[in-house]
């Protein structure tokens, strides 16, 4: 009997271990999107939008996220991480196809809304899925490293897609890479179907759907460590999205041929992959506080370099920005995960993403307008100033909260030290 129970437990352990390996495969398919190096160009040249309109559409995207993040995060906590990711996986290719077919501003907005809602079903659920799968096999201390590898795989997929997408767009048209990306998203859904829902490793608390939302808000309000990390995450998200939007106009302004966009996008995504892999090592060597401060400075400083030197020679500043952002995300999500009870984890991570989206909604129209009214350098300067000023304040608030943290805030798992 004991042997049978042991074999059953080993079988369950194997399934949760497989979750992690399959998550990497999911990350590859979901992020293999060949339209990434040309999407802003597509909107400007194919659909006739201005940079300010592109930024406004991005604000709509983030606005939907603000409204949907917490309700969809609660879906993952109430009905399961796998269920939420599956629903998001179904919606993502639909949004991408509508984006590729849209011939007017209204349909483009609709595609963004579908896309954003699907994104919120993934956001929080995927992070909680990984954390809880690791916790099911007593490996939650490896979370930052595993998520870093996952982001590196995602960046690798984006790099391959970028290498393919820009030349394909140059040989065919700007819509072909979009439909290839939709097909890859369908493959990601197939992978989600193979996931096993993680076990409950804490005492099960059976809350109703709206109770989960209420409890998550109260938890974030009462726990300064979590609340201030959410604020820092929100500020740094402004830099990440601004770089994502502005890199293509930057290349176009410096007369880089469309077919060569992929080379530069690959360079930036390669830096992002390195950042993801380096995150836990940086914490192991410098400590959590010093690492977060360094990454905040790198994000703001990178934009100020781009603002100060109008030349392709400072393109590596984009690489620095991508590196810093990809190193920061697994650390911030890992931090919130460690300080969150399991029954609220996906919702609290979604609140973190919601705060980031709200920051983008407020900032992106002003950044896009500044770039159109002055120059890209003006937009870069504004982003750099915002990140350094507000990021420093958020960092200070986090340090105070960390120093004065309650005993109840002790982490569930310490960060993994550097190898």
N, C-alpha and C positions, 0 to 999 in steps of 0.2 A: 504493500500500500504506500509506504513511504517513498519507495522507488518510483512508483507511478506519479505521485505528487511532485517529486523532484523533476521528473521528465516533463511534466506539464508546465512547471515553473520555468524550466529551461526553454521550453517551446515558446512561452510568452516572451521571455527575455530576448529570444532570437528575433521575434516579430518586431519588438521595439527597437532592437539594433538595426533591423532592416529599414525601419522608418527613417533613420538618419541617412543611410546610404541612398534610399529612394528620394529623400528630400533634395539631395545634391542633383539627382537626375531631373527632378521637377524644376529646380532652380535653373538648370541649363535650358530646358525646353521653353520655360516661361520667359526667359530673358533673351532668347535667340530671336531678336527682332531687327531684321535688316533695314527697317525704315528709320532707325534711330539717327543715323548720320545725316538724313535729308528731311526730317519731318518739318522743321521750321521753314526750310526752303520750299517744301511742298505747299505749305500754307501761304507763303508769300508769293511764290511764282505761279503755282497751279490754281490756287483759290483766291488770289488777289488781296490777301490780308496785309495790314501793316504790322510792324513789330509791336505797337501798342495794342492792336487787336489780338495778336498772339498772346501777349501778356494778360489781356483781359479774359481771354478764353481759359488761360491757365488759372486765373482767379476764380472763374466759374467752376472749373474742375475741383479746385481746392475747397470752394464753397460747398459743393455737394459732399465732399469728404467731411467737412465740419459737421454737416447735418446728419450724416449717416454713420460716422465712425463708431460712436458709442452704441447706437442701436444694433449695428452689425457685430460689434465686439461682444455684446451680450448674447447674440446668437451662438457664438463659439463657446461661451461659458455655460449657456443653458442647454444647448443641443449637441455640442461637440465641435472640436477643432476641424476634424475631417469634413463634417457636414458644411461648415461655413466655407472652407476652402473649395469644396466641390461646387457650391453655388457660385462663388466668385469665378471659378474656372469656366463655368458655362457662360457667364456674362462677358468675360474679357474678349473672346474672339468676336462676339457679336458687336461690341463697341468698336473694335478695330476695323471690321468690315464696313460698318456705317461710316467710319472716318475716311476710309478709302473711296467710298462711293459718293460721299456728300458733295453736292455741287452748290451749296449755299451756306451762309453763316448759321442759319437755324439748324440745319442737319448736323453741321460740325459741332454746334453746342450740344445737340442731342447725343452725338457719339461720345462727347466728353462726359456727359452726365452718366451714360451707361457704363462707360469705362471707370469713372470715379466710384460709382456704387459697387462695381465688381471689385475694385481695388480695396475698398473698405472691408469686404468679406474676407479678403486675404490678410489684410493688415491686422495685427494682433493675433489672429488665429494661427498664422504660420509660426510666429515667434513662440506662442504658447505651446503649439504642437511640438516644436523642437525641444523646448525646455522640459515639458512634461514627459516626452519620450525618454529624454536623458534621465530625468528623475525616476522613471520607472525601473531603470537599471542602475540606480545610484551613481549616476555620472553627471549630475547637474552642475558640478563645479567646472565642467568642460564647456559650458554653454557659449562663452565668448569665443573660444577657439573654434567650436563647431559652426557657429553662426558666421564667424570670419571666413571659414572655408567655404561656407555656402555662398557668401557674398562674392568670394573670389571666383567660384564657379560661375555665378551669375555674370560677373564682369568678363570672364573668359568667353561666355556665350555671346555677350554683347559685342566683344571684340571680333569674334568670328563673323557675327552678323554684320558688323560695320564694314569689315573687309569685303564681304559679298555684296552688301546692300548698295553702297555708293556706285561701284562699277555697273551693277545691274540696272540701277536707275539711269545711269548715263547711257547705257545701251538700249534700254526700253523706254520707260517713263517713270515718273516719280511715284506712281501708285503701285507698281508691281511689287516692290519690297514690302509694302503694307500688307498685301494679301498673303505673302509668304509668312509674315509674322503671325497672321491670324491662324494659319495652319499649324504653326509651331505651338500656339497656345492650346489648340485642341489636343495635341500630344501631351501637354502638361496636365490636362484634365484626366487623361488615361492613367497617368502616373498617380494622381491623387486617389483614383479608385483602388489602388493597391495598398494605400496606407491603412494602418490599424489605429483606431482611436486610442490615445495614451491612457494608461491606468490612472485612477485617482490615488495619489500617494499621500494625500492629507485626509483628515476626517471629512467625509462628504457633507457638504452643507447644501441642502436642497432649497434653493431660492427660486422664486418665480422670476420671469423675465424682467419685469419692471423693478423688482426688488434688487436684482443684480445691478442695474443701472444706478439706482439710488445709492446702494452700498458702495459702489466704485467711486462715485462723486464724493461721498462722505470720507472715504478712505484717503483719497488724494488731498482733500482739504485738511484732514487732520495730521497727515504725515508730511512734514516739511521736506524731508529728504527726497521723497518721491515727487512732490510738487515742484521743487526747485530744479530737479533734473528734467522734468517736463518743460519747464521754462527755457532752460539752456538748449534743449533739443529743438524747441520751436525757433529760437533765434538762429541757430546754425542751419536750420532747414532753408532759411531765406537764401543763404549763400549757395547751398547745394542746388536748389532749383534755378537760381539766377544763372549759375554756370551752365546748367543743362540747356537753358533757353538761349543764352547769348553766345555760345561757342560757335554755332553755325553762322550767324551774322558776322562774327569776328573773322572767321575764315573767309567769308565772301568779301568783306571789306578789304582784306589783304590779298585779293585776287588769287585765292587758292581754287583750282578747278574742282568742280563737283566730284569728278571721279576720284580725286585725291582726298576728299573729306574723310574717308574711312581710315586713312593712315593716321590722321590727327586724333580722330575719335578713338582708335585703337590705343594710341599713346596715352590718352587720358584715362581710358578704361583699364589699361595695364597698370597705371599708377593707383587706380582705385582697388584693383585686385591685390596689389602689394599692401595697400593700407588695411584692407580686410584681414590679411594674413598677419600683419604686424601688430594689430591692436592689442592682443593679449600679451605679446612680448614687451610692448611699450609699458604697459601697466606693471608687468613683472619687474622691469628695470627702473622705472621712474616713479611708480606709484600712481594711483587713480587720479588724485587731484592734479599733480603735475602734468600728467598726460592730457587730461581734459583742457587744462589751461594752454598747453602747447598747441593742441589742435584748434582751439578757438582762435589763437593768434595767427596760426597758419591760414585759416579760412579768410579772416579779415585782411591779413597782410597780402595774400595772393591777389585779391581784388584791387588793392591799392597799387600794386606793381603794374597790373593791367591798365589801371587808370593813368599811371604816370608815364608809361612808355608805349607809344602808339606804333608798335612794330611786331612783326611775327616772331622776332627773336625772343620775346618774353612769353611765348606760348607755354613754356614749362610751368608758368604760374597756374595755368589751368590744371596741369598735372598735380601740382601741389594741393590745389583745392579739392580735386577728386580724391587724392590720397587721404587728406585729412578728414573729409566727410565719411569715406568708407571705413576709416579706422574708428570714427566716433560712433557710428550707428550701432554696431554690435555691443559697444561698451554701454551706451545709454539704454538700449533695450535690455541688455543683461542686468544692468543696475535696477531698472524698474521691475524686471522679472524676479530678481532676488528678494526684493522688498514687498512683493505682492503675494497675498494668499492665493492658492491655486484656483479657488472658485471665482476669483475676480481678475485673474491674471490677464486673460485675453482682453477684457474690457478696459483694464488700466493701460495696457499697451496701446489700445485703440485711442484712449484719451490722450496719450502722448502724441500719437499721430494727428489727432484732431487739433491739438494745440499748435503743432507745426503747420497744419493746413490753414488755420486761422491767421497765423503770422504771415503766411504767403498771400492769403486773400487781401490782407491789409496793405502789404508792401509791394506786391508785384505791379499793380496799376501805376503806382508812383514811379517805380523803377523803369517800367516800359515807357511811360510818358517822358521821363527825364532822358532816356536814351534816344527817343525820337526827337525831342525838342532841342537837345544839345548834341550829343554824340554817344557812341558806345562807351567812350572813356568817362563821360559824365555819369552814365549808369553804373559803371564799375566803381567809381568813387563813392556813389551813394550806397551801394551794397557794402563796400568795405567799411564805411563809417558806421552804418547800422550794426553790422556784425561786431565790430570792435567795441562800440559803445554799449549796446544792449547785452552783448555776450559777456562783457566784463562785469556788468551788474548782476546778470544771472549766475555767473561763476562765483561771485562774492557771496550771493545769497545761498548757493549750494554749499560753499565752504562753511558758512556759519551754521547751516542746518546740519551738516555732517558732524561738526564739532560738538553741537549741542543736541545731537540725536537722542531719541528716547531709547531705553533698553529694549522696548518691544520691537524696535526697528532692526535688531540684529539680523544680518543677512542669513538666508537659508543656505547659501553656498558661497564660499569665498572665490574670488577670481583665480583662475589657474595661473601659477607663476610661469615665467618664461622658461623654455627648455634649456 
